[in-house]
Amino acid sequence: MDHLLNTAITVRRKTNTGTSYKPVWAFSLVYTGMGCINKLSESRVVRNEGGVIVADHQCYLKTLTLVNGDRIVKTSDSTVYDIYNVDDPNLMGRHIEVTMKLMSPGTLESMGSTGLADQRLVQRVTVTADATASKTYVSTIAVDILMVVVTAKETSANGALTLRSGANTIAGPVACAVDEVSTINETIATAYKRITVGQTLNIIATGDTPSAVRGEVLIIGVPYAS
């Protein structure tokens, strides 16, 4: 079976980083590996009672724990599939068969219309240690950034966080000074707003005591057609 797994994939799980009345969805990485993705024939497409398609593709992969609503993302082009059902067809625990629905290219979550321009993707980066020399992370999504939201997790005089790509500032400095206070920054540098999957970004902490700056950074954007 392993030789048939010819597509690099990741699996991501949705979590609400906001509140019950104002949710903000983020997707955590739960698996990286290989799978085999195929389009279902018309006779095998799964529809609900209203005739709406709920599964039009399948993926074979090694056995792991998945839940309905997880997302399978094809690494090569960021195509996203919403998991509908997980089955162990041979009851041997060697591989699983996932039925899933193709979503709009590059999207992990639809908010409102299903049009590409109405999609929102969110990355969350937590600054828990001295970021003066920069907190480095690798983007898992391809988006044009719309805004950056910083929530302080510790009071720090004049604390702030700046999002950069190398020496280029994308957004900030954004205040990160009062515990549990959030600041929205919608001033994004046009020349650097587009980020790609695998791009390395940096978060720089400044303030009276940069090493004391703690916070969560939400990077919110819309996918772009590649």
Buried (B, 14 or more C-beta within 10 A) or exposed (E): EEEEBEBEBBBBBBEEBEEEEEEBBBBEEBBEBBBBBEEBEEEEBBEEEEEEEBBBBBBBBBEEEBEEEBBBBBBEEBBBBBBBBBEEEEEEEEBBBBBBBBBBBBBBBBEEEEEBEEBBBBBBBBBEEBBBEBBEBEBBBBBBBBBBBBBBBBBBEBBBBBBBBEEEBBBBBBBBBBEEEBBEBEEBBEEBBBBEBEBEBBBBBBBEBBEBBBBBBBBBBBBBEE
